[in-house]
Amino acid sequence: MIPQHLRPNTWPLWIVLGLLRLMLLLPRPLLMKFGKGLGALVYRLLPEKRRKVLTTNLRLCFPELTDAQR
């Protein structure tokens, strides 16, 4: 019998964890660009209601930053 953590339904998780592990080898400026792009993509994919919650929370957590910096 195959251990539960090695079954095919967990393969996507292992792939994502492997990619994250490989990202540790990238230089910091490249990681920052990747994070900025990923954040923009997730923001666009969020429903409008969740985006509103997100922007409100960021505005409350970081009142000293401008909208562009947030």
All heavy atoms as a GROMACS GRO file, in nm:
protein
  578
    1MET      N    1   0.085  -0.119   0.000
    1MET     CA    2   0.000   0.000   0.000
    1MET      C    3   0.089   0.125   0.000
    1MET      O    4   0.188   0.133   0.072
    1MET     CB    5  -0.089  -0.002   0.124
    1MET     CG    6  -0.186   0.110   0.126
    1MET     SD    7  -0.319   0.069   0.241
    1MET     CE    8  -0.407   0.218   0.233
    2ILE      N    9   0.049   0.223  -0.080
    2ILE     CA   10   0.124   0.348  -0.093
    2ILE      C   11   0.094   0.439   0.027
    2ILE      O   12  -0.022   0.456   0.063
    2ILE     CB   13   0.086   0.421  -0.223
    2ILE    CG1   14   0.116   0.335  -0.344
    2ILE    CG2   15   0.157   0.554  -0.233
    2ILE    CD1   16   0.066   0.394  -0.474
    3PRO      N   17   0.198   0.499   0.088
    3PRO     CA   18   0.171   0.595   0.196
    3PRO      C   19   0.085   0.710   0.146
    3PRO      O   20   0.095   0.752   0.030
    3PRO     CB   21   0.310   0.645   0.236
    3PRO     CG   22   0.405   0.544   0.184
    3PRO     CD   23   0.340   0.481   0.065
    4GLN      N   24  -0.001   0.761   0.232
    4GLN     CA   25  -0.098   0.863   0.191
    4GLN      C   26  -0.031   0.988   0.135
    4GLN      O   27  -0.081   1.048   0.041
    4GLN     CB   28  -0.187   0.900   0.308
    4GLN     CG   29  -0.303   0.987   0.267
    4GLN     CD   30  -0.409   0.992   0.374
    4GLN    OE1   31  -0.398   0.927   0.476
    4GLN    NE2   32  -0.512   1.069   0.350
    5HIS      N   33   0.082   1.028   0.189
    5HIS     CA   34   0.147   1.151   0.142
    5HIS      C   35   0.215   1.134   0.006
    5HIS      O   36   0.262   1.232  -0.052
    5HIS     CB   37   0.246   1.202   0.246
    5HIS     CG   38   0.366   1.116   0.266
    5HIS    ND1   39   0.362   0.999   0.339
    5HIS    CD2   40   0.493   1.128   0.222
    5HIS    CE1   41   0.482   0.944   0.339
    5HIS    NE2   42   0.564   1.021   0.269
    6LEU      N   43   0.221   1.012  -0.048
    6LEU     CA   44   0.282   0.990  -0.179
    6LEU      C   45   0.180   0.954  -0.287
    6LEU      O   46   0.217   0.926  -0.400
    6LEU     CB   47   0.387   0.878  -0.170
    6LEU     CG   48   0.508   0.908  -0.082
    6LEU    CD1   49   0.599   0.787  -0.077
    6LEU    CD2   50   0.582   1.029  -0.133
    7ARG      N   51   0.054   0.955  -0.253
    7ARG     CA   52  -0.051   0.921  -0.350
    7ARG      C   53  -0.064   1.031  -0.454
    7ARG      O   54  -0.031   1.147  -0.430
    7ARG     CB   55  -0.183   0.898  -0.278
    7ARG     CG   56  -0.177   0.774  -0.192
    7ARG     CD   57  -0.309   0.741  -0.133
    7ARG     NE   58  -0.294   0.624  -0.047
    7ARG     CZ   59  -0.378   0.589   0.045
    7ARG    NH1   60  -0.486   0.661   0.065
    7ARG    NH2   61  -0.356   0.482   0.118
    8PRO      N   62  -0.116   0.995  -0.574
    8PRO     CA   63  -0.125   1.094  -0.682
    8PRO      C   64  -0.204   1.220  -0.649
    8PRO      O   65  -0.176   1.326  -0.704
    8PRO     CB   66  -0.193   1.016  -0.795
    8PRO     CG   67  -0.156   0.875  -0.769
    8PRO     CD   68  -0.150   0.861  -0.620
    9ASN      N   69  -0.301   1.212  -0.560
    9ASN     CA   70  -0.378   1.333  -0.529
    9ASN      C   71  -0.296   1.437  -0.453
    9ASN      O   72  -0.337   1.552  -0.441
    9ASN     CB   73  -0.506   1.299  -0.452
    9ASN     CG   74  -0.479   1.234  -0.317
    9ASN    OD1   75  -0.372   1.182  -0.293
    9ASN    ND2   76  -0.577   1.238  -0.230
   10THR      N   77  -0.178   1.401  -0.403
   10THR     CA   78  -0.092   1.499  -0.335
   10THR      C   79   0.021   1.550  -0.425
   10THR      O   80   0.097   1.636  -0.384
   10THR     CB   81  -0.031   1.438  -0.208
   10THR    OG1   82   0.051   1.326  -0.243
   10THR    CG2   83  -0.138   1.395  -0.109
   11TRP      N   84   0.030   1.497  -0.546
   11TRP     CA   85   0.138   1.539  -0.637
   11TRP      C   86   0.139   1.688  -0.665
   11TRP      O   87   0.247   1.749  -0.669
   11TRP     CB   88   0.134   1.459  -0.766
   11TRP     CG   89   0.174   1.315  -0.747
   11TRP    CD1   90   0.220   1.255  -0.634
   11TRP    CD2   91   0.170   1.213  -0.846
   11TRP    NE1   92   0.243   1.121  -0.655
   11TRP    CE2   93   0.214   1.092  -0.785
   11TRP    CE3   94   0.134   1.210  -0.980
   11TRP    CZ2   95   0.224   0.973  -0.854
   11TRP    CZ3   96   0.143   1.091  -1.048
   11TRP    CH2   97   0.187   0.974  -0.986
   12PRO      N   98   0.024   1.753  -0.688
   12PRO     CA   99   0.030   1.898  -0.712
   12PRO      C  100   0.095   1.974  -0.595
   12PRO      O  101   0.172   2.067  -0.616
   12PRO     CB  102  -0.116   1.940  -0.729
   12PRO     CG  103  -0.184   1.815  -0.777
   12PRO     CD  104  -0.112   1.702  -0.708
   13LEU      N  105   0.065   1.932  -0.474
   13LEU     CA  106   0.127   1.995  -0.357
   13LEU      C  107   0.278   1.977  -0.360
   13LEU      O  108   0.354   2.072  -0.336
   13LEU     CB  109   0.069   1.935  -0.229
   13LEU     CG  110   0.137   1.978  -0.099
   13LEU    CD1  111   0.119   2.127  -0.076
   13LEU    CD2  112   0.085   1.898   0.017
   14TRP      N  113   0.325   1.857  -0.390
   14TRP     CA  114   0.469   1.830  -0.395
   14TRP      C  115   0.536   1.911  -0.506
   14TRP      O  116   0.650   1.958  -0.490
   14TRP     CB  117   0.497   1.682  -0.412
   14TRP     CG  118   0.467   1.605  -0.288
   14TRP    CD1  119   0.364   1.517  -0.268
   14TRP    CD2  120   0.537   1.611  -0.163
   14TRP    NE1  121   0.367   1.468  -0.141
   14TRP    CE2  122   0.473   1.524  -0.073
   14TRP    CE3  123   0.648   1.683  -0.119
   14TRP    CZ2  124   0.516   1.506   0.057
   14TRP    CZ3  125   0.691   1.664   0.011
   14TRP    CH2  126   0.626   1.577   0.098
   15ILE      N  127   0.467   1.929  -0.618
   15ILE     CA  128   0.523   2.009  -0.728
   15ILE      C  129   0.539   2.154  -0.684
   15ILE      O  130   0.643   2.217  -0.706
   15ILE     CB  131   0.436   1.996  -0.854
   15ILE    CG1  132   0.449   1.854  -0.911
   15ILE    CG2  133   0.474   2.100  -0.958
   15ILE    CD1  134   0.349   1.822  -1.020
   16VAL      N  135   0.434   2.209  -0.621
   16VAL     CA  136   0.440   2.348  -0.574
   16VAL      C  137   0.551   2.364  -0.470
   16VAL      O  138   0.628   2.460  -0.474
   16VAL     CB  139   0.304   2.392  -0.517
   16VAL    CG1  140   0.314   2.524  -0.443
   16VAL    CG2  141   0.201   2.401  -0.628
   17LEU      N  142   0.561   2.272  -0.376
   17LEU     CA  143   0.666   2.279  -0.275
   17LEU      C  144   0.805   2.271  -0.339
   17LEU      O  145   0.898   2.340  -0.297
   17LEU     CB  146   0.648   2.169  -0.171
   17LEU     CG  147   0.529   2.185  -0.077
   17LEU    CD1  148   0.516   2.063   0.013
   17LEU    CD2  149   0.540   2.312   0.003
   18GLY      N  150   0.819   2.187  -0.441
   18GLY     CA  151   0.947   2.177  -0.511
   18GLY      C  152   0.983   2.306  -0.583
   18GLY      O  153   1.098   2.350  -0.580
   19LEU      N  154   0.883   2.369  -0.646
   19LEU     CA  155   0.908   2.496  -0.714
   19LEU      C  156   0.946   2.605  -0.614
   19LEU      O  157   1.035   2.687  -0.641
   19LEU     CB  158   0.786   2.538  -0.796
   19LEU     CG  159   0.758   2.453  -0.919
   19LEU    CD1  160   0.626   2.494  -0.982
   19LEU    CD2  161   0.870   2.464  -1.020
   20LEU      N  162   0.879   2.607  -0.500
   20LEU     CA  163   0.914   2.705  -0.398
   20LEU      C  164   1.056   2.682  -0.347
   20LEU      O  165   1.131   2.777  -0.323
   20LEU     CB  166   0.815   2.698  -0.282
   20LEU     CG  167   0.675   2.752  -0.310
   20LEU    CD1  168   0.582   2.723  -0.193
   20LEU    CD2  169   0.679   2.901  -0.340
   21ARG      N  170   1.092   2.557  -0.334
   21ARG     CA  171   1.228   2.524  -0.289
   21ARG      C  172   1.332   2.572  -0.391
   21ARG      O  173   1.438   2.624  -0.356
   21ARG     CB  174   1.237   2.372  -0.269
   21ARG     CG  175   1.366   2.321  -0.218
   21ARG     CD  176   1.381   2.356  -0.071
   21ARG     NE  177   1.509   2.308  -0.024
   21ARG     CZ  178   1.523   2.234   0.083
   21ARG    NH1  179   1.418   2.201   0.154
   21ARG    NH2  180   1.641   2.196   0.121
   22LEU      N  181   1.301   2.554  -0.521
   22LEU     CA  182   1.393   2.601  -0.625
   22LEU      C  183   1.403   2.753  -0.628
   22LEU      O  184   1.508   2.808  -0.663
   22LEU     CB  185   1.347   2.549  -0.762
   22LEU     CG  186   1.371   2.401  -0.789
   22LEU    CD1  187   1.308   2.361  -0.921
   22LEU    CD2  188   1.520   2.371  -0.788
   23MET      N  189   1.294   2.820  -0.593
   23MET     CA  190   1.296   2.966  -0.592
   23MET      C  191   1.395   3.021  -0.491
   23MET      O  192   1.443   3.133  -0.505
   23MET     CB  193   1.156   3.022  -0.565
   23MET     CG  194   1.063   3.009  -0.684
   23MET     SD  195   0.896   3.063  -0.648
   23MET     CE  196   0.923   3.229  -0.593
   24LEU      N  197   1.427   2.943  -0.388
   24LEU     CA  198   1.524   2.988  -0.289
   24LEU      C  199   1.662   3.010  -0.351
   24LEU      O  200   1.744   3.082  -0.296
   24LEU     CB  201   1.536   2.886  -0.177
   24LEU     CG  202   1.415   2.871  -0.086
   24LEU    CD1  203   1.435   2.755   0.010
   24LEU    CD2  204   1.390   2.999  -0.011
   25LEU      N  205   1.686   2.949  -0.466
   25LEU     CA  206   1.816   2.962  -0.532
   25LEU      C  207   1.826   3.089  -0.617
   25LEU      O  208   1.935   3.125  -0.661
   25LEU     CB  209   1.842   2.840  -0.620
   25LEU     CG  210   1.842   2.705  -0.548
   25LEU    CD1  211   1.854   2.592  -0.648
   25LEU    CD2  212   1.952   2.699  -0.445
   26LEU      N  213   1.713   3.155  -0.641
   26LEU     CA  214   1.712   3.275  -0.725
   26LEU      C  215   1.766   3.395  -0.647
   26LEU      O  216   1.749   3.404  -0.525
   26LEU     CB  217   1.570   3.305  -0.773
   26LEU     CG  218   1.507   3.201  -0.865
   26LEU    CD1  219   1.361   3.238  -0.893
   26LEU    CD2  220   1.585   3.187  -0.993
   27PRO      N  221   1.827   3.490  -0.718
   27PRO     CA  222   1.874   3.612  -0.651
   27PRO      C  223   1.755   3.697  -0.602
   27PRO      O  224   1.646   3.694  -0.658
   27PRO     CB  225   1.954   3.686  -0.758
   27PRO     CG  226   1.922   3.619  -0.886
   27PRO     CD  227   1.862   3.487  -0.859
   28ARG      N  228   1.778   3.771  -0.495
   28ARG     CA  229   1.671   3.849  -0.432
   28ARG      C  230   1.600   3.945  -0.528
   28ARG      O  231   1.477   3.952  -0.526
   28ARG     CB  232   1.727   3.924  -0.312
   28ARG     CG  233   1.621   4.000  -0.236
   28ARG     CD  234   1.679   4.057  -0.108
   28ARG     NE  235   1.590   4.150  -0.045
   28ARG     CZ  236   1.490   4.116   0.035
   28ARG    NH1  237   1.468   3.990   0.059
   28ARG    NH2  238   1.414   4.208   0.088
   29PRO      N  239   1.670   4.021  -0.613
   29PRO     CA  240   1.596   4.112  -0.703
   29PRO      C  241   1.498   4.038  -0.795
   29PRO      O  242   1.388   4.087  -0.820
   29PRO     CB  243   1.707   4.180  -0.785
   29PRO     CG  244   1.828   4.170  -0.700
   29PRO     CD  245   1.816   4.041  -0.625
   30LEU      N  246   1.538   3.921  -0.840
   30LEU     CA  247   1.449   3.843  -0.925
   30LEU      C  248   1.329   3.792  -0.846
   30LEU      O  249   1.215   3.791  -0.895
   30LEU     CB  250   1.526   3.726  -0.987
   30LEU     CG  251   1.457   3.649  -1.098
   30LEU    CD1  252   1.420   3.742  -1.213
   30LEU    CD2  253   1.547   3.539  -1.148
   31LEU      N  254   1.351   3.752  -0.722
   31LEU     CA  255   1.241   3.708  -0.637
   31LEU      C  256   1.143   3.823  -0.610
   31LEU      O  257   1.022   3.801  -0.606
   31LEU     CB  258   1.294   3.656  -0.503
   31LEU     CG  259   1.348   3.515  -0.503
   31LEU    CD1  260   1.408   3.483  -0.366
   31LEU    CD2  261   1.242   3.416  -0.538
   32MET      N  262   1.196   3.942  -0.592
   32MET     CA  263   1.110   4.058  -0.568
   32MET      C  264   1.023   4.088  -0.690
   32MET      O  265   0.904   4.118  -0.676
   32MET     CB  266   1.194   4.180  -0.530
   32MET     CG  267   1.272   4.163  -0.400
   32MET     SD  268   1.170   4.125  -0.257
   32MET     CE  269   1.098   4.283  -0.226
   33LYS      N  270   1.080   4.078  -0.809
   33LYS     CA  271   1.002   4.099  -0.931
   33LYS      C  272   0.896   3.992  -0.947
   33LYS      O  273   0.782   4.019  -0.985
   33LYS     CB  274   1.094   4.101  -1.052
   33LYS     CG  275   1.176   4.226  -1.063
   33LYS     CD  276   1.264   4.225  -1.186
   33LYS     CE  277   1.349   4.350  -1.190
   33LYS     NZ  278   1.434   4.357  -1.306
   34PHE      N  279   0.933   3.868  -0.917
   34PHE     CA  280   0.838   3.758  -0.925
   34PHE      C  281   0.723   3.780  -0.827
   34PHE      O  282   0.606   3.760  -0.861
   34PHE     CB  283   0.909   3.626  -0.894
   34PHE     CG  284   0.818   3.507  -0.899
   34PHE    CD1  285   0.774   3.455  -1.019
   34PHE    CD2  286   0.776   3.447  -0.782
   34PHE    CE1  287   0.690   3.346  -1.023
   34PHE    CE2  288   0.692   3.338  -0.784
   34PHE     CZ  289   0.649   3.287  -0.905
   35GLY      N  290   0.754   3.820  -0.706
   35GLY     CA  291   0.651   3.845  -0.605
   35GLY      C  292   0.559   3.959  -0.644
   35GLY      O  293   0.438   3.952  -0.623
   36LYS      N  294   0.616   4.063  -0.703
   36LYS     CA  295   0.535   4.176  -0.747
   36LYS      C  296   0.438   4.133  -0.858
   36LYS      O  297   0.320   4.167  -0.856
   36LYS     CB  298   0.626   4.288  -0.797
   36LYS     CG  299   0.555   4.416  -0.827
   36LYS     CD  300   0.654   4.525  -0.864
   36LYS     CE  301   0.584   4.655  -0.890
   36LYS     NZ  302   0.675   4.763  -0.921
   37GLY      N  303   0.490   4.054  -0.952
   37GLY     CA  304   0.404   4.005  -1.060
   37GLY      C  305   0.297   3.910  -1.010
   37GLY      O  306   0.181   3.918  -1.053
   38LEU      N  307   0.334   3.822  -0.919
   38LEU     CA  308   0.237   3.727  -0.863
   38LEU      C  309   0.130   3.801  -0.784
   38LEU      O  310   0.011   3.769  -0.793
   38LEU     CB  311   0.309   3.626  -0.774
   38LEU     CG  312   0.224   3.514  -0.716
   38LEU    CD1  313   0.165   3.429  -0.827
   38LEU    CD2  314   0.308   3.430  -0.622
   39GLY      N  315   0.169   3.902  -0.709
   39GLY     CA  316   0.072   3.982  -0.634
   39GLY      C  317  -0.025   4.053  -0.726
   39GLY      O  318  -0.146   4.058  -0.700
   40ALA      N  319   0.025   4.108  -0.836
   40ALA     CA  320  -0.062   4.176  -0.932
   40ALA      C  321  -0.160   4.077  -0.997
   40ALA      O  322  -0.278   4.109  -1.016
   40ALA     CB  323   0.021   4.246  -1.038
   41LEU      N  324  -0.111   3.959  -1.028
   41LEU     CA  325  -0.197   3.857  -1.088
   41LEU      C  326  -0.308   3.814  -0.992
   41LEU      O  327  -0.426   3.809  -1.030
   41LEU     CB  328  -0.114   3.735  -1.128
   41LEU     CG  329  -0.192   3.615  -1.182
   41LEU    CD1  330  -0.256   3.649  -1.316
   41LEU    CD2  331  -0.102   3.494  -1.193
   42VAL      N  332  -0.272   3.788  -0.867
   42VAL     CA  333  -0.372   3.746  -0.768
   42VAL      C  334  -0.473   3.858  -0.746
   42VAL      O  335  -0.593   3.833  -0.735
   42VAL     CB  336  -0.303   3.706  -0.636
   42VAL    CG1  337  -0.403   3.688  -0.524
   42VAL    CG2  338  -0.224   3.578  -0.657
   43TYR      N  339  -0.426   3.981  -0.741
   43TYR     CA  340  -0.517   4.095  -0.722
   43TYR      C  341  -0.620   4.101  -0.835
   43TYR      O  342  -0.738   4.124  -0.811
   43TYR     CB  343  -0.437   4.225  -0.715
   43TYR     CG  344  -0.522   4.346  -0.688
   43TYR    CD1  345  -0.564   4.374  -0.559
   43TYR    CD2  346  -0.560   4.432  -0.790
   43TYR    CE1  347  -0.642   4.485  -0.532
   43TYR    CE2  348  -0.638   4.543  -0.764
   43TYR     CZ  349  -0.679   4.569  -0.636
   43TYR     OH  350  -0.757   4.678  -0.609
   44ARG      N  351  -0.576   4.078  -0.958
   44ARG     CA  352  -0.668   4.083  -1.072
   44ARG      C  353  -0.766   3.966  -1.072
   44ARG      O  354  -0.877   3.977  -1.121
   44ARG     CB  355  -0.590   4.084  -1.203
   44ARG     CG  356  -0.523   4.216  -1.227
   44ARG     CD  357  -0.466   4.225  -1.367
   44ARG     NE  358  -0.385   4.344  -1.377
   44ARG     CZ  359  -0.256   4.345  -1.399
   44ARG    NH1  360  -0.191   4.232  -1.416
   44ARG    NH2  361  -0.190   4.457  -1.405
   45LEU      N  362  -0.724   3.853  -1.018
   45LEU     CA  363  -0.810   3.735  -1.016
   45LEU      C  364  -0.913   3.738  -0.903
   45LEU      O  365  -1.010   3.664  -0.907
   45LEU     CB  366  -0.726   3.608  -1.005
   45LEU     CG  367  -0.637   3.576  -1.124
   45LEU    CD1  368  -0.552   3.452  -1.095
   45LEU    CD2  369  -0.719   3.554  -1.251
   46LEU      N  370  -0.889   3.823  -0.802
   46LEU     CA  371  -0.982   3.831  -0.690
   46LEU      C  372  -1.115   3.893  -0.734
   46LEU      O  373  -1.116   3.987  -0.814
   46LEU     CB  374  -0.924   3.917  -0.579
   46LEU     CG  375  -0.816   3.856  -0.491
   46LEU    CD1  376  -0.764   3.962  -0.395
   46LEU    CD2  377  -0.868   3.738  -0.415
   47PRO      N  378  -1.226   3.847  -0.678
   47PRO     CA  379  -1.354   3.914  -0.704
   47PRO      C  380  -1.350   4.057  -0.647
   47PRO      O  381  -1.275   4.085  -0.552
   47PRO     CB  382  -1.456   3.829  -0.628
   47PRO     CG  383  -1.389   3.701  -0.598
   47PRO     CD  384  -1.241   3.727  -0.598
   48GLU      N  385  -1.431   4.144  -0.702
   48GLU     CA  386  -1.431   4.286  -0.664
   48GLU      C  387  -1.451   4.305  -0.512
   48GLU      O  388  -1.385   4.388  -0.450
   48GLU     CB  389  -1.541   4.360  -0.740
   48GLU     CG  390  -1.548   4.508  -0.712
   48GLU     CD  391  -1.424   4.583  -0.758
   48GLU    OE1  392  -1.363   4.543  -0.857
   48GLU    OE2  393  -1.390   4.685  -0.693
   49LYS      N  394  -1.540   4.226  -0.454
   49LYS     CA  395  -1.567   4.239  -0.311
   49LYS      C  396  -1.442   4.210  -0.228
   49LYS      O  397  -1.411   4.280  -0.132
   49LYS     CB  398  -1.680   4.144  -0.272
   49LYS     CG  399  -1.722   4.155  -0.129
   49LYS     CD  400  -1.838   4.061  -0.099
   49LYS     CE  401  -1.877   4.070   0.047
   49LYS     NZ  402  -1.985   3.979   0.081
   50ARG      N  403  -1.367   4.107  -0.264
   50ARG     CA  404  -1.246   4.071  -0.191
   50ARG      C  405  -1.136   4.176  -0.211
   50ARG      O  406  -1.056   4.203  -0.123
   50ARG     CB  407  -1.194   3.934  -0.233
   50ARG     CG  408  -1.289   3.819  -0.208
   50ARG     CD  409  -1.332   3.806  -0.064
   50ARG     NE  410  -1.224   3.799   0.030
   50ARG     CZ  411  -1.238   3.811   0.160
   50ARG    NH1  412  -1.356   3.829   0.214
   50ARG    NH2  413  -1.135   3.805   0.239
   51ARG      N  414  -1.131   4.234  -0.333
   51ARG     CA  415  -1.033   4.340  -0.358
   51ARG      C  416  -1.058   4.460  -0.268
   51ARG      O  417  -0.964   4.522  -0.218
   51ARG     CB  418  -1.041   4.385  -0.505
   51ARG     CG  419  -0.944   4.313  -0.592
   51ARG     CD  420  -0.940   4.375  -0.726
   51ARG     NE  421  -1.012   4.283  -0.814
   51ARG     CZ  422  -1.055   4.310  -0.934
   51ARG    NH1  423  -1.037   4.428  -0.985
   51ARG    NH2  424  -1.117   4.220  -1.004
   52LYS      N  425  -1.186   4.490  -0.249
   52LYS     CA  426  -1.221   4.603  -0.164
   52LYS      C  427  -1.176   4.578  -0.020
   52LYS      O  428  -1.123   4.666   0.047
   52LYS     CB  429  -1.372   4.625  -0.170
   52LYS     CG  430  -1.416   4.766  -0.163
   52LYS     CD  431  -1.563   4.777  -0.189
   52LYS     CE  432  -1.591   4.915  -0.242
   52LYS     NZ  433  -1.731   4.936  -0.271
   53VAL      N  434  -1.198   4.456   0.028
   53VAL     CA  435  -1.154   4.419   0.163
   53VAL      C  436  -1.003   4.428   0.173
   53VAL      O  437  -0.948   4.480   0.270
   53VAL     CB  438  -1.204   4.277   0.198
   53VAL    CG1  439  -1.141   4.227   0.327
   53VAL    CG2  440  -1.355   4.273   0.207
   54LEU      N  441  -0.934   4.378   0.071
   54LEU     CA  442  -0.788   4.380   0.069
   54LEU      C  443  -0.734   4.523   0.076
   54LEU      O  444  -0.647   4.554   0.157
   54LEU     CB  445  -0.736   4.311  -0.056
   54LEU     CG  446  -0.586   4.320  -0.081
   54LEU    CD1  447  -0.512   4.236   0.020
   54LEU    CD2  448  -0.553   4.277  -0.221
   55THR      N  449  -0.785   4.610  -0.008
   55THR     CA  450  -0.735   4.748  -0.010
   55THR      C  451  -0.768   4.820   0.120
   55THR      O  452  -0.688   4.899   0.170
   55THR     CB  453  -0.791   4.826  -0.130
   55THR    OG1  454  -0.933   4.817  -0.131
   55THR    CG2  455  -0.736   4.774  -0.260
   56THR      N  456  -0.884   4.793   0.178
   56THR     CA  457  -0.919   4.855   0.307
   56THR      C  458  -0.824   4.809   0.416
   56THR      O  459  -0.775   4.890   0.495
   56THR     CB  460  -1.064   4.820   0.345
   56THR    OG1  461  -1.151   4.867   0.243
   56THR    CG2  462  -1.102   4.882   0.478
   57ASN      N  463  -0.796   4.679   0.421
   57ASN     CA  464  -0.704   4.627   0.522
   57ASN      C  465  -0.564   4.685   0.506
   57ASN      O  466  -0.500   4.723   0.605
   57ASN     CB  467  -0.698   4.474   0.515
   57ASN     CG  468  -0.821   4.409   0.573
   57ASN    OD1  469  -0.896   4.471   0.648
   57ASN    ND2  470  -0.844   4.285   0.536
   58LEU      N  471  -0.516   4.694   0.384
   58LEU     CA  472  -0.383   4.751   0.361
   58LEU      C  473  -0.379   4.898   0.400
   58LEU      O  474  -0.280   4.946   0.456
   58LEU     CB  475  -0.342   4.733   0.215
   58LEU     CG  476  -0.304   4.591   0.176
   58LEU    CD1  477  -0.278   4.582   0.026
   58LEU    CD2  478  -0.183   4.544   0.253
   59ARG      N  479  -0.486   4.971   0.369
   59ARG     CA  480  -0.491   5.113   0.403
   59ARG      C  481  -0.490   5.131   0.556
   59ARG      O  482  -0.424   5.220   0.608
   59ARG     CB  483  -0.616   5.178   0.343
   59ARG     CG  484  -0.616   5.329   0.354
   59ARG     CD  485  -0.732   5.394   0.282
   59ARG     NE  486  -0.859   5.360   0.346
   59ARG     CZ  487  -0.953   5.282   0.292
   59ARG    NH1  488  -0.937   5.231   0.173
   59ARG    NH2  489  -1.064   5.256   0.357
   60LEU      N  490  -0.560   5.043   0.629
   60LEU     CA  491  -0.563   5.052   0.774
   60LEU      C  492  -0.431   5.008   0.838
   60LEU      O  493  -0.390   5.064   0.940
   60LEU     CB  494  -0.679   4.967   0.830
   60LEU     CG  495  -0.819   5.017   0.799
   60LEU    CD1  496  -0.923   4.915   0.843
   60LEU    CD2  497  -0.845   5.152   0.863
   61CYS      N  498  -0.366   4.910   0.779
   61CYS     CA  499  -0.240   4.859   0.835
   61CYS      C  500  -0.122   4.951   0.806
   61CYS      O  501  -0.027   4.958   0.885
   61CYS     CB  502  -0.209   4.721   0.778
   61CYS     SG  503  -0.318   4.594   0.841
   62PHE      N  504  -0.125   5.018   0.692
   62PHE     CA  505  -0.013   5.103   0.650
   62PHE      C  506  -0.062   5.244   0.616
   62PHE      O  507  -0.054   5.287   0.501
   62PHE     CB  508   0.058   5.041   0.530
   62PHE     CG  509   0.110   4.902   0.554
   62PHE    CD1  510   0.045   4.792   0.500
   62PHE    CD2  511   0.222   4.882   0.632
   62PHE    CE1  512   0.091   4.663   0.524
   62PHE    CE2  513   0.270   4.754   0.656
   62PHE     CZ  514   0.205   4.644   0.602
   63PRO      N  515  -0.109   5.320   0.714
   63PRO     CA  516  -0.164   5.453   0.685
   63PRO      C  517  -0.058   5.553   0.640
   63PRO      O  518  -0.089   5.652   0.573
   63PRO     CB  519  -0.227   5.496   0.817
   63PRO     CG  520  -0.156   5.417   0.922
   63PRO     CD  521  -0.118   5.287   0.856
   64GLU      N  522   0.069   5.524   0.674
   64GLU     CA  523   0.176   5.618   0.640
   64GLU      C  524   0.219   5.606   0.494
   64GLU      O  525   0.288   5.695   0.442
   64GLU     CB  526   0.297   5.598   0.732
   64GLU     CG  527   0.375   5.469   0.709
   64GLU     CD  528   0.313   5.346   0.774
   64GLU    OE1  529   0.210   5.356   0.840
   64GLU    OE2  530   0.370   5.238   0.757
   65LEU      N  531   0.180   5.498   0.424
   65LEU     CA  532   0.221   5.478   0.284
   65LEU      C  533   0.120   5.540   0.189
   65LEU      O  534   0.001   5.549   0.219
   65LEU     CB  535   0.234   5.328   0.254
   65LEU     CG  536   0.337   5.250   0.334
   65LEU    CD1  537   0.334   5.103   0.294
   65LEU    CD2  538   0.475   5.306   0.314
   66THR      N  539   0.170   5.580   0.073
   66THR     CA  540   0.079   5.630  -0.030
   66THR      C  541   0.012   5.510  -0.098
   66THR      O  542   0.051   5.396  -0.078
   66THR     CB  543   0.157   5.710  -0.136
   66THR    OG1  544   0.245   5.621  -0.204
   66THR    CG2  545   0.237   5.823  -0.074
   67ASP      N  546  -0.089   5.538  -0.179
   67ASP     CA  547  -0.159   5.430  -0.251
   67ASP      C  548  -0.063   5.354  -0.342
   67ASP      O  549  -0.071   5.232  -0.353
   67ASP     CB  550  -0.274   5.486  -0.332
   67ASP     CG  551  -0.391   5.527  -0.244
   67ASP    OD1  552  -0.398   5.479  -0.129
   67ASP    OD2  553  -0.476   5.606  -0.290
   68ALA      N  554   0.028   5.424  -0.406
   68ALA     CA  555   0.123   5.359  -0.497
   68ALA      C  556   0.219   5.268  -0.420
   68ALA      O  557   0.255   5.160  -0.468
   68ALA     CB  558   0.202   5.464  -0.574
   69GLN      N  559   0.260   5.308  -0.302
   69GLN     CA  560   0.352   5.227  -0.222
   69GLN      C  561   0.283   5.103  -0.167
   69GLN      O  562   0.344   4.999  -0.153
   69GLN     CB  563   0.409   5.309  -0.106
   69GLN     CG  564   0.506   5.416  -0.150
   69GLN     CD  565   0.547   5.502  -0.034
   69GLN    OE1  566   0.466   5.536   0.053
   69GLN    NE2  567   0.673   5.542  -0.032
   70ARG      N  568   0.155   5.116  -0.134
   70ARG     CA  569   0.081   4.999  -0.085
   70ARG      C  570   0.060   4.903  -0.197
   70ARG      O  571   0.056   4.787  -0.183
   70ARG     CB  572  -0.056   5.042  -0.032
   70ARG     CG  573  -0.053   5.071   0.115
   70ARG     CD  574  -0.190   5.100   0.168
   70ARG     NE  575  -0.187   5.236   0.217
   70ARG     CZ  576  -0.265   5.333   0.175
   70ARG    NH1  577  -0.357   5.312   0.088
   70ARG    NH2  578  -0.252   5.453   0.225
   0.00000   0.00000   0.00000
